[in-house]
Amino acid sequence: MTFNASKLGFLIAVLILITSLTACQPDRVVPTVASIESLATETFQTKEAPPAEFQQVQFEKIDASLSAQPAWHAVVTLSFDGTYAETNQPTNGSIAANIYANELSGEKRVVLDVKGDPFGAATDGSTVEGVRIGNDYYLVNQNKICAAATDPANRRITELTPSGLIGGVRQAQFTYTQREINGRRAWEYAFTPGNVVPPPLEIKANGGVTIASGTLWIAAEKGLVAEYQITFNVTNVVIQGSKPLTGVLRVKYELQETGDLFNISIPFGC
């Protein structure tokens, strides 16, 4: 087979041009090809993680940031089951507070339900209500009798706060577990026993408190605690003025709603 001289010359010229262009190319960094697994993990973590400022949280007072809401309603419960420390006699009881607050107008309503002998309640329990409207306070006692609360002792119920009843958590780290709580997307946070601020307790001689379990859920979009539950094993402690107790104390906080102002008015009969 023979080549036409002109065609051969053209082919040689093209080869020389290709060689020279290749020699002039700078070294290039070849992009790393990400694995399907790492891409899936990164996508999941970005989608499921709370906002960056809520990777770690501090709620030493469980109701921190609630005062920035126009209005809020929270339920706090302390439940005890065990014995009287001095006699080993079985006993149980609970304290539940429904707290409503209109922060914009300075109004507050607290409905306190107390059950059980440890907390001095009647056999069928007792309910009292405290209301604040501006600088005026009102108290409805267990007999449904309302009167103006003119001294600090009668204002204590109205001034109850969730953190004043149950404490909080100094520091907690988010996990990827999440669920909806009362219409809010919430993330679960992990914390160590050393970061727990316990409820107000008086520890008697040879007494003590240990933490059995606990969960903390944060509604990051609002920057609020959505739910908090913790269980304590207590030995020879006084809880909210009780006799010394030994047993299990369970605490629960749940934020019910925020936003619209509640209809808080002077109680009937005042």
GUTOR-940219 format. One record per residue: z, x, y of N, C-alpha, C in turn. Coordinates in steps of 0.05 Angstrom, whole numbers, padded with zeros to 5 digits, always signed. Atoms other than C-alpha are relative to their C-alpha. Layout:
% GUTOR-940219
ZXYZXYZXY
...
END
This chain:
% GUTOR-940219
+00000+00017-00024+00000+00000+00000+00000+00018+00025
+00002-00015-00025-00017+00026+00070+00009-00016+00023
-00009+00013-00025+00011+00012+00139-00019+00007+00022
+00014-00004-00025-00027+00004+00202+00017+00018+00018
-00015-00020-00016-00006+00062+00248+00014-00014+00023
-00013+00013-00023+00008+00016+00306+00024-00017-00009
-00023+00016+00010+00052-00030+00264+00023+00018-00008
-00021-00018+00008+00090+00029+00236+00015+00011+00024
-00013-00010-00024+00104+00056+00305+00018-00021+00012
-00016+00022-00012+00129-00012+00328+00026-00004-00016
-00024+00003+00018+00177-00017+00268+00020+00023+00005
-00018-00023-00006+00205+00053+00282+00014-00004+00027
-00012+00005-00026+00216+00034+00355+00023-00020-00001
-00020+00021+00003+00255-00029+00335+00025+00011-00013
-00023-00012+00015+00299+00010+00286+00016+00018+00019
-00014-00018-00018+00315+00062+00339+00016-00016+00020
-00014+00017-00020+00334+00007+00389+00025-00013-00012
-00023+00013+00013+00380-00028+00339+00022+00021-00004
-00020-00021+00005+00414+00038+00322+00014+00007+00026
-00013-00007-00026+00426+00055+00395+00018-00021+00010
-00017+00022-00009+00454-00013+00411+00026-00001-00016
-00023+00000+00017+00502-00010+00352+00019+00023+00008
-00016-00023-00008+00526+00059+00374+00015-00005+00026
-00012+00005-00026+00542+00032+00443+00022-00021-00001
-00020+00021+00001+00586-00025+00419+00028+00011+00000
-00028-00009+00001+00661-00014+00435+00014-00011-00024
-00017+00010+00022+00714-00022+00381+00011-00027+00007
-00010+00027-00006+00734-00095+00376+00024-00005-00018
-00023+00009+00016+00800-00125+00353-00007-00025-00015
+00007+00023+00017+00787-00172+00296+00024-00019+00000
-00022+00020-00001+00829-00236+00305+00012-00003-00028
-00014+00005+00025+00882-00247+00252-00003-00029-00007
+00004+00028+00009+00868-00308+00211+00027-00010-00010
-00026+00011+00007+00932-00350+00208-00003-00016-00026
+00001+00014+00025+00950-00379+00141+00004-00030+00006
-00003+00029-00002+00948-00454+00131+00030-00007+00001
-00029+00006+00002+01023-00453+00113+00014+00006+00027
-00013-00007-00025+01044-00417+00177-00008-00019+00023
+00009+00019-00020+01002-00463+00220+00014-00027-00003
-00014+00025+00005+01033-00524+00187+00029+00001+00009
-00028-00004-00007+01103-00497+00197+00004+00000+00030
-00002-00002-00029+01091-00480+00270-00005-00028+00013
+00006+00027-00010+01061-00549+00283+00023-00019-00004
-00023+00018+00006+01119-00584+00249+00023+00007+00018
-00023-00007-00016+01171-00544+00287-00004-00007+00029
+00005+00007-00028+01138-00555+00354+00002-00030+00004
-00001+00029-00002+01131-00629+00341+00028-00011-00003
-00026+00011+00007+01200-00640+00312+00023+00011+00016
-00022-00012-00015+01242-00595+00357+00005-00015+00026
-00006+00012-00026+01278-00623+00418-00010+00018+00023
+00008-00017-00022+01261-00597+00488+00015+00026+00000
-00011-00027+00002+01274-00523+00497+00029+00002+00010
-00027-00002-00011+01337-00533+00539+00021-00013-00017
-00019+00012+00018+01368-00572+00482+00000+00013-00028
-00002-00014+00025+01361-00520+00428+00030+00004-00008
-00029-00003+00004+01436-00509+00436+00013-00017+00022
-00012+00019-00019+01483-00559+00470+00030+00005+00001
-00029-00002-00004+01554-00561+00497+00010-00028+00010
-00011+00026-00007+01592-00627+00498+00030+00002-00005
-00029-00002+00003+01665-00605+00504+00013-00027+00005
-00008+00028-00004+01674-00675+00532-00023-00016-00011
+00021+00014+00014+01635-00722+00487-00016-00018+00018
+00014+00018-00019+01618-00766+00546-00012+00014+00024
+00012-00016-00022+01591-00710+00590-00028-00012+00006
+00026+00010-00010+01531-00733+00632-00002-00030+00002
+00001+00029-00002+01547-00807+00625+00002-00010+00028
-00004+00009-00028+01568-00811+00697-00025+00001+00016
+00026-00001-00014+01496-00795+00717-00017-00024-00006
+00015+00025+00007+01473-00860+00685+00008-00023+00019
-00007+00023-00017+01469-00924+00727+00023-00016-00013
-00020+00015+00014+01509-00959+00673-00001+00008-00030
+00000-00007+00028+01531-00947+00601+00022-00015-00015
-00018+00013+00018+01567-00977+00542+00004+00017-00025
-00005-00016+00024+01600-00936+00487+00023-00012-00016
-00022+00009+00017+01645-00952+00428+00013+00024-00013
-00015-00022+00011+01699-00904+00405+00021-00011-00020
-00018+00009+00020+01740-00912+00342+00016+00023-00013
-00017-00018+00015+01799-00875+00311+00012-00016-00023
-00011+00014+00024+01819-00896+00240+00016+00019-00016
-00018-00018+00016+01878-00868+00201+00006-00014-00026
-00008+00010+00026+01894-00875+00128+00017+00022-00013
-00017-00021+00012+01953-00839+00096+00028-00010-00003
-00029+00007+00002+02029-00839+00099+00015+00009+00025
-00018-00010-00020+02086-00831+00146+00011+00027-00010
-00007-00026+00009+02103-00757+00143+00029+00002-00009
-00028-00002+00006+02178-00767+00140+00009-00015-00025
-00009+00017+00022+02181-00821+00086-00021-00002-00022
+00022+00003+00019+02114-00816+00049-00008-00029-00005
+00007+00028+00003+02107-00891+00058-00029-00004+00009
+00028+00004-00007+02033-00912+00057-00003-00016+00026
+00006+00015-00025+02004-00936+00123-00028+00005+00009
+00027-00003-00011+01939-00945+00159-00003-00016+00026
+00004+00014-00025+01912-00968+00226-00024+00011+00015
+00024-00008-00015+01857-00962+00278+00003-00007+00029
+00003+00005-00029+01843-00959+00352-00029+00000+00006
+00029+00002-00007+01775-00983+00377-00002-00008+00029
+00004+00005-00028+01753-00981+00449-00030-00005+00006
+00027+00006-00010+01691-01016+00477+00002+00006+00030
-00002-00008-00028+01679-00983+00545-00027-00005+00014
+00024+00007-00016+01630-01010+00596+00005+00011+00028
-00003-00011-00027+01617-00975+00663-00025-00004+00016
+00022+00000-00020+01573-00989+00723+00006+00022+00020
-00006-00023-00016+01572-00921+00755-00008-00004+00029
+00010+00004-00028+01532-00943+00816+00018-00017+00017
-00017+00018-00015+01581-00997+00836+00029+00004-00004
-00028-00007+00003+01646-00966+00813+00015-00022-00016
-00013+00021+00016+01661-01020+00761+00003+00010-00029
-00004-00009+00027+01690-01010+00692+00016-00022-00015
-00015+00019+00017+01715-01053+00634+00005+00013-00027
-00008-00012+00026+01753-01029+00572+00014-00022-00016
-00012+00019+00019+01768-01075+00513+00012+00017-00023
-00014-00017+00020+01820-01042+00467+00011-00017-00022
-00010+00014+00023+01832-01067+00397+00017+00020-00017
-00018-00017+00015+01892-01038+00360+00010-00015-00025
-00009+00012+00025+01909-01051+00287+00018+00019-00015
-00016-00017+00018+01963-01026+00240+00026+00009+00012
-00027-00008-00008+02036-01007+00243+00001+00028+00013
-00003-00026-00012+02024-00933+00260-00003-00001+00031
+00006+00002-00029+01999-00954+00329+00014-00023+00014
-00017+00020-00012+02051-01008+00341-00013-00027+00003
+00014+00026-00003+02003-01067+00332+00014-00022-00016
-00010+00023+00014+02023-01136+00311-00014-00002-00027
+00011+00003+00028+02008-01158+00239-00030-00005+00001
+00028+00006-00002+01941-01187+00259-00015+00016+00021
+00013-00016-00020+01926-01134+00310+00005-00010+00028
-00003+00009-00027+01926-01138+00385-00024+00011+00017
+00022-00007-00017+01873-01136+00439+00009-00002+00029
-00006+00000-00029+01882-01117+00512-00026+00008+00015
+00024-00005-00016+01831-01111+00568+00008+00010+00027
-00004-00010-00027+01829-01070+00631-00026+00000+00015
+00024+00003-00017+01780-01081+00689+00005+00014+00026
-00001-00011-00027+01767-01041+00752-00025-00009+00015
+00022+00008-00018+01725-01068+00809+00006+00014+00026
-00006-00016-00024+01722-01017+00865+00027+00014-00003
-00027-00011+00002+01795-00998+00878+00020-00020-00011
-00018+00021+00010+01824-01061+00847+00000+00001-00031
-00003-00002+00029+01851-01060+00775+00013-00026-00010
-00010+00024+00013+01866-01118+00728+00006+00006-00029
-00007-00003+00028+01900-01122+00660+00004-00027-00013
-00004+00024+00017+01895-01176+00607+00015+00009-00024
-00016-00010+00023+01951-01167+00557-00006-00014-00026
+00006+00012+00026+01954-01186+00484+00005-00030-00002
-00005+00029-00001+01978-01255+00503-00021-00014+00018
+00022+00011-00017+01914-01266+00545+00009-00007+00028
-00010+00004-00027+01954-01265+00609-00011+00022+00018
+00012-00020-00018+01918-01231+00667+00017+00004+00025
-00015-00006-00024+01951-01197+00725-00012+00025+00014
+00010-00024-00014+01933-01146+00778+00017+00024-00009
-00014-00024+00009+01950-01076+00755+00005+00018+00024
-00006-00014-00025+01986-01045+00813+00013+00027-00004
-00013-00026+00005+02021-00986+00780-00017+00016-00020
+00017-00017+00017+01990-00926+00743+00002-00007-00030
-00003+00006+00029+02019-00947+00675-00018-00022-00008
+00017+00022+00007+01981-01012+00676-00030+00006+00004
+00028-00008-00004+01917-00976+00696-00010+00018-00022
+00007-00020+00020+01917-00929+00637-00023-00010-00018
+00021+00011+00018+01874-00975+00593-00027+00002+00014
+00026-00001-00014+01820-00981+00646-00010+00028+00004
+00008-00028-00005+01820-00906+00657-00006+00015-00026
+00007-00014+00025+01808-00890+00583-00029+00009+00001
+00027-00010+00003+01747-00847+00570-00004+00008-00029
+00006-00009+00027+01712-00830+00505+00012+00028-00006
-00010-00027+00006+01729-00756+00511+00031+00001+00001
-00029+00001-00001+01801-00773+00529+00012-00010-00026
-00009+00011+00026+01807-00809+00462-00007+00019-00023
+00008-00014+00024+01768-00763+00416-00009+00029+00004
+00007-00028-00004+01751-00696+00449-00030+00005+00001
+00028-00006-00001+01683-00665+00436-00007+00025-00016
+00010-00024+00014+01644-00603+00413-00008+00021+00020
+00006-00021-00020+01641-00538+00452-00028+00011-00002
+00026-00011+00004+01576-00513+00422-00012-00009-00026
+00013+00009+00025+01525-00538+00371-00030+00007+00002
+00028-00008+00002+01455-00518+00347-00016-00021-00014
+00016+00022+00011+01399-00567+00333-00010+00007-00028
+00014-00002+00025+01370-00579+00265-00025-00017+00003
+00024+00016-00002+01303-00612+00250+00003-00028-00009
-00005+00028+00009+01336-00675+00224+00001-00018+00024
-00001+00019-00022+01325-00734+00269-00003-00029-00010
+00003+00029+00007+01329-00810+00269+00003-00015+00026
-00002+00017-00024+01330-00868+00318+00028-00013-00001
-00026+00012-00003+01398-00891+00343+00000-00018+00025
+00000+00020-00022+01401-00954+00386-00024+00004+00018
+00025-00002-00015+01328-00945+00407-00005+00028+00012
+00004-00027-00010+01335-00870+00423-00006+00019-00022
+00006-00022+00019+01304-00811+00387+00022+00020+00002
-00023-00018-00001+01362-00767+00367-00003+00022-00021
+00000-00023+00019+01369-00698+00334+00028+00005-00009
-00026-00008+00011+01425-00676+00289+00006+00029+00008
-00008-00027-00007+01464-00615+00311+00023+00010-00018
-00020-00012+00017+01506-00568+00269+00020+00015+00017
-00021-00014-00015+01572-00539+00293+00021+00010-00020
-00021-00011+00017+01629-00498+00265+00027-00012+00008
-00026+00011-00006+01702-00521+00260+00013+00012+00025
-00012-00013-00023+01722-00471+00314-00011-00011+00027
+00012+00011-00024+01677-00507+00364+00008-00029+00005
-00009+00028-00003+01711-00575+00355+00023-00002+00019
-00023+00007-00018+01755-00603+00411+00012-00025-00013
-00011+00023+00014+01801-00650+00372+00011-00021+00019
-00013+00020-00017+01830-00715+00397+00028+00009+00008
-00028-00008-00008+01897-00710+00433+00019-00005-00023
-00018+00002+00022+01946-00696+00377+00025+00017+00005
-00024-00016-00002+02018-00672+00375+00007+00009-00028
-00006-00011+00026+02030-00626+00317+00030+00007-00002
-00028-00005+00004+02101-00626+00291+00005+00025-00017
-00007-00024+00016+02138-00572+00253-00013+00000-00027
+00014-00004+00026+02099-00545+00193-00024-00019-00003
+00024+00017+00001+02042-00592+00212-00025+00016+00005
+00025-00013-00005+01969-00577+00220-00023-00020-00001
+00024+00016+00000+01898-00603+00227-00023+00017-00011
+00025-00013+00010+01835-00583+00188-00023-00020+00001
+00024+00016-00002+01764-00609+00192-00013-00003-00027
+00012+00005+00026+01735-00642+00131-00030-00002+00002
+00028+00003-00003+01666-00660+00157-00006-00010+00028
+00007+00010-00026+01628-00678+00220-00030+00000+00005
+00028+00001-00008+01560-00697+00250-00002-00006+00029
+00005+00004-00029+01533-00695+00321-00030-00006+00004
+00028+00007-00005+01469-00730+00344-00004-00002+00030
+00005-00001-00029+01439-00718+00413-00027-00013+00006
+00025+00012-00011+01388-00761+00450-00009+00019+00022
+00007-00022-00018+01355-00701+00483-00015-00010+00025
+00015+00010-00024+01309-00741+00529+00018-00008+00022
-00019+00009-00020+01370-00769+00563+00022+00021+00004
-00021-00020-00002+01415-00709+00552+00028-00011-00006
-00025+00014+00006+01469-00752+00520+00006+00001-00029
-00008+00002+00028+01509-00755+00456-00006-00029-00009
+00006+00026+00011+01481-00813+00416+00021-00009-00020
-00020+00007+00021+01531-00810+00359+00016+00025-00008
-00017-00022+00009+01589-00766+00337+00020-00011-00019
-00020+00008+00020+01631-00772+00274+00013+00025-00010
-00014-00023+00011+01684-00726+00249+00025-00009-00015
-00023+00007+00016+01739-00729+00196+00019+00024-00001
-00021-00020+00000+01805-00691+00201+00020-00006-00022
-00024+00002+00017+01858-00678+00149+00024+00009+00017
-00023-00006-00018+01924-00681+00187+00026+00000-00016
-00026-00002+00012+01994-00662+00167+00021+00000+00021
-00023+00002-00019+02056-00684+00206-00009+00002+00029
+00009+00001-00028+02020-00702+00271+00005-00027+00012
-00003+00025-00014+02031-00755+00323-00027-00006+00013
+00026+00009-00011+01968-00795+00342+00005-00023+00019
-00003+00021-00020+01969-00836+00406+00027-00014-00002
-00028+00011-00001+02045-00844+00405+00011-00010-00026
-00010+00010+00026+02052-00859+00331+00023+00016-00009
-00019-00017+00015+02107-00834+00285-00016+00022-00013
+00015-00021+00013+02088-00769+00251-00014-00010-00025
+00018+00010+00021+02031-00781+00202-00012+00023-00016
+00014-00018+00018+01999-00745+00143-00022-00015-00014
+00021+00015+00013+01931-00765+00117-00027+00007+00012
+00027-00004-00009+01859-00773+00140-00005-00016+00026
+00007+00012-00025+01837-00787+00211-00030+00001+00004
+00029+00001-00004+01766-00810+00222-00006-00009+00028
+00007+00005-00027+01734-00810+00290-00030-00006+00002
+00028+00006-00004+01669-00843+00312-00005-00008+00029
+00009+00007-00027+01633-00847+00379-00029-00008-00003
+00028+00009+00000+01569-00886+00389-00008-00011+00028
+00011+00010-00025+01529-00896+00453-00017-00024-00005
+00014+00025+00006+01506-00968+00452-00025-00003+00019
+00021+00005-00018+01464-00974+00515+00005+00013+00027
-00002-00011-00027+01449-00945+00584-00022-00015+00017
+00021+00011-00017+01409-00970+00644+00010-00022+00018
-00006+00023-00017+01419-01040+00670+00030-00004+00004
-00028+00005-00006+01484-01058+00704+00011-00024-00016
-00014+00022+00014+01534-01101+00666+00013-00019+00019
-00014+00021-00016+01565-01165+00691+00030+00004-00003
-00028-00005+00001+01635-01139+00703+00013-00015+00023
-00012+00016-00021+01679-01188+00741+00030-00002-00004
-00029+00003+00003+01752-01205+00753+00005-00018-00024
-00005+00016+00024+01780-01231+00687+00011-00028+00007
-00009+00027-00003+01795-01305+00680+00031-00001+00002
-00028+00003-00003+01864-01323+00704+00013+00018+00020
-00011-00019-00020+01873-01267+00755-00004-00011+00028
END
